[in-house]
Amino acid sequence: MKLQKFNLIEIALAIGILAVGMTSIVTLFPLGLNEVNNAIRENYSSEASVSMMALIQTQAYSDWNGTISLIPTEKPVIDSAGNLNPGDWITPAEENGNIYEITDLNATPSTTDGIFGIRVTTGSGTNTNEFAGEALMWKSLVEDIMVNGSFMDPSPGFDEAAALHLEISWPVEKPYGQREKKTYYLELFNFN
């Protein structure tokens, strides 16, 4: 029986095929990491929406008119080229929270009403942002409320109910037009 040996051409072809395969696999790592980061940011966005809505809901139930009157009736308009610096956010809207009252100079009108910053940092006492987003909140009338099997006519005003709309966009380091955005909705009723 004769021993089969590999020649140099076969070895070179095997190494070339192995290199192409490894390169293909390695190029998938950044795509996978990007998808993981996007999933984490979307998770932070949904958690922030729950926190925002709970904060507004708590404030509204203790002072309905004072809270609801501060929320604009139209979505604040943001200049698509504007961006924010989360390092400037110093006034938390809640104690020990990650929701900040901010003034967005790119908004029309330039105001704090209905505009919040959301910042999640890593580590204690650090300013390394894990997530930094901007929340725009506005209200509308609640429509199509059914009571005892029939729709209320007319729909209640803001003194009785409010539909809250919340748009969270991230990352704030990018201009508004290039951010990812998610919109959330909550109906609040005044039971006082």
Secondary structure, 3 states (H helix, E strand, C coil): CCCCCCCHHHHHHHHHHHHHHHHHHHHHHHHHHHHHHHHHHHHHHHHHHHHHHHHHHHHHHHCHHHHHCCCCCCCCEECCCCCCCHHHCCCECCCCCCEEECCCCCEECCCCCCEEEEEEECCCCCCCEEEEEEEEEEEECCCCCEECCEECCCCCCCCCEEEEEEEEEECCCCCHHHCEEEEEEEEEECCC
